[in-house]
Amino acid sequence: MAVAVMRSLAGDGAATPVLNARNRGAVPGLPTDAIVEVPCLVDTNGAHPIAGDPLPEAQLALARAVKTAGRTTITAALTGSRALAEDAFAAHPLVGDRSVARRLVAGYHAAHPELPALR
């Protein structure tokens, strides 16, 4: 896969692999700067996400929830905020509960004391 992408970037024909790329409208209803895993046209100008059909509302809601959890996780990591770490877990559809989120953050903190403390 990587070799095919490099060849396309170098001008040896276009390829259409599935890649992680900025959305740029490929998944309608998600932010344009969200990272999505979609087919992309790769050529000498880079990777260009190929727009797909709109997702059914239930799937779009799930994708939005996962993206919200991911973005909140990044902000929590950058700021060291325990509250945002809990928000991130609570926002994720597989957790979805504040008390579980608190226990998860506490568990990670206890299991990895070498990591900087959350505020």
C-alpha positions, 0 to 999 in steps of 0.5 A: 500500500505504501509503495503504491501511494509513493509511486502515485505521489512520484508520478507513476500513475494514480491510485485509489487506496483507502487512507486516513485524510482530512474529510474535505466533504468526503463524509457529508455532515462531519467537519471538513477538518475531521480525519476520516478513513475513506478512498482517496485519489492519490496523484502527484498533487497528494491524496484527495478524499473521494466523496461518498453518499451521505451516511444514514442519520444513526451512523452519522450521529455515531460518527459525530460522537466518536469524533467529539470524543477523539477531539476532546481526548486530544485537548485533554492530552494537550492541556492535562485536564482531568475534567476533559479526559472524563468528558472524552470518555463520557462522550464516547458511545462505548462509555457514555456515562460520567461515573464510568468515565471517572473510574476509567481516568482514575484507572489509567492514572493509577496504571501509568504513574510515570505519565504527567499528572492530570489537573 
